[in-house]
Amino acid sequence: MDRSLKGQTDRHRATIAICGWVADRTSERSVSFYTGLIILGAATVLFGLAKASWVLLISRLLQGLSAAITYTVGLALLVDTVGRDNIGQWMGTALSSSSFGLIVSPLLGGIVYAKAGYMSVFAMALALIVFDIGMRLIMIEKKKAAQYKPLDALTPENGFYGTFTHEQSSVHEPSNGSTQARKPQDDSEAAPLLPNEPQTTVTRQSKMPVILVLLGIPRLLAAIYGIFVNVSLLAAFDGVLPLYVKKLFGWNSLEAGLIFLCLAIPALTGPIVGQLSDKLGPRWIAVAGCSLTAPPLVLLRLVDHDSIEQKILLCALLVCCGFTLILIVSPVAADLSAVVEEKERADPNAFGPGGAYAQAFALFNCSMAAGTLFGPVAAGVIVERHGWGAMTAAMGAFAFSGAIPAVSTPANGSSRFYLH
């Protein structure tokens, strides 16, 4: 039942691309964010009060929809806010926090359920949603902040992430002599007779949809596959590890949940990895993450009997996996924004005035959703049919495959991902 509901949730994330398109074309991303959080609150209430399977199913579908909105818009807001030089650090912070929450939340839910009962778990979730909405209420988007800044504050770095469109910048144009550098062009006869912007608008309307443009960029596909590998491996642990340690060591649900701290604590190093990505470039960090994850995954096959040494070995290998997996997610997410940036530099009309960051991260989220479905199902099937050892070997090979696109995909223009 739980696997069926999870599949329904992930299939519903097919709406992610639509959410990204809407977010790129709304004047304020926060509106989409509020919508996602409200849907999440309604889904949580339905889930807690569900007495019939169809109500449970609807709540899970709503949870999938809310995740599609909040994750896509949240990452787009992050890219809008920070500059290119720091995108790796902040992307690492956001995604490591997300990974930490995904790993720790089952443990917290189990503890609250054991101590305070069923509805207390949902009360805790609703409290977090209310807190999140409160944080959004005091958040000011850069688009709004730009209305109160002078024109010289709108630097190319600040405005490059689709934050300030031409129309928004024109609001700040003074009528005095502060823009004398542009005055000769405005006073010339060619300016009114040969305007450039209407022509670029016509050209933009004749192009293919933004999603198809993004999918035609090899670098973006390499980044999407990298995050697919990362999330699939984490989700595979979530699906098979509790059952295996219960069978092998006789652990209860609390002990099986605590083992995930070995993966969660290393995930907190995401900001450090992001800083390294900003300084050294993401390419070889991501390649190292995929390559170094394979050996500890394969060595997990050595955990095959009940003893103190085996438990220590399991924890040590999981910690290694945690440190190497975080080397994947931060660089590829940071490079995803760089792909859109460089495409806009090469063709300023490629994505229109709204940009394409939300749609790029919609594809990113689609890949994550596919990973959460693929990982547990594939790992569960292999364990059931061929055993624990075969599953760890398959996971190791799968992890190593994530490095292949990063190495083999040719550079496209001035690429951070492939020139470092």
Secondary structure, 3 states (H helix, E strand, C coil): CHHHHHHHHHHHHHHHHHHHHHHHHCCCHHHHHHHHHHHHHHHHHHHHHCCCHHHHHHHHHHHHHHHHHHHHHHHHHHHHHCCHHHHHHHHHHHHHHHHHHHHHHHHHHHHHHHHHCHHHHHHHHHHHHHHHHHHHHCCCCHHHHHCCCCHHHCCHHHHCCCCCCHHHHHCCCCCCHHHHHHHHHHHCCHHHHCCCHHHHHHHHHCCCCHHHHHHCCHHHHHHHHHHHHHHHHHHHHHHHHHHHHHHHHCCCHHHHHHCCHHHHHHHCCHHHHHHHHHHHCCHHHHHHHHHHHHHHHHHHHHCCCCCHHHHHHHHHHHHHHHHHHHHHHHHHHHHHHHHHHHHHHHCCCCCCCCCCHHHHHHHHHHHHHHHHHHHHHHHHHHHHHHCHHHHHHHHHHHHHHCHHHHHHCCCCCCCHHHHC
